[in-house]
């Protein structure tokens, strides 16, 4: 699975980038080539939200998102208000 040829072929078919960043990306599309350059540059990386917030906050946000997607009657404004309420709480 991690052989260079396999990674490139899979990325081409899926429209993604390989999990290995040490590969020649010239056979990939322009977007994938740019993404690989960004991932290789530590100054372009941003930590995931889970690394920047306490677990309780992450869970509350995930719960709000799940409720929004699973409640067709919930408006975007109601969802936004819920998120604001979560962000205003102390964690």
N, C-alpha and C positions, 0 to 999 in steps of 0.2 A: 504493500500500500504506500509506503514512503519512498519508493524508488523515484528518482527524478522524472523519468519518462511517464510513470503512472500519475504522479502529481500534476504534471503539466497537462496530460491528456484529460484527466478528470476536471481540472480547472477550466479547460477550454469548453468541455461539454456542459458544465454546470454554469459557466459564466461567473466564476469566482476566482480566488487566488489560492495557490497551494499553501498547505500548512507549513511547509519549509520555505524559509526566506533566502536560502542559499542557492536557489535555482536560477537559471537563465530565463528571464521573463519575456524575452524577445518574441516568443511564439504566441504570447497572450495578447488580448486586445489592449487598447490604449488605457482604458479605465483600470484594468487589472495591473498593468505595468505601473501606473501612477500609485495605486494602492500599495503595491509591494515596496515602492520607494518610501512612501510615508511610514509604513510599518517598520522599515529598517532604520528610520531616523527617530531616535529616542525623543528628540525635541518636539516631534509631531504627535506623540502619543498622549492620550488623556486617560487617566484612571477611570475604571468603570464606576458607576454610581454606587455599587455595593462597597467599594473601597473608601468612599468619601462620606458615608453616612452610617449611623448606627443600625444594627439589624432591625430594630423595631420600626424605624422610619422607612427602611426599604420595604419591609413587610406591609406596612400601612399603605404605601404608595402602590405596591403590587395589588393589594386587595381592592383599592379604589379603581385601578385600571380594569381588573377582572370584573368588578361590579358594573362598570360602564359598558364593557363589551357584552356582558351577559344580561343587561337590562335595557331592552330596546326603547323603553319609555324614558330613560334617563337622558336629559338634554346635555349638550356640551357645557352649557352654563352651570348646570347642577354638578357636573363632574369637576369643572374648574373650581367651583366653590368648595367641593369636598377636598380637593388637593390643597387649596389654600388653607383650609382648616387644619389639615394634617401638618403642613409646613409651619404653621403658627404654633403647634404644640411643642413642648420641650421634650426632647428625647435624651 
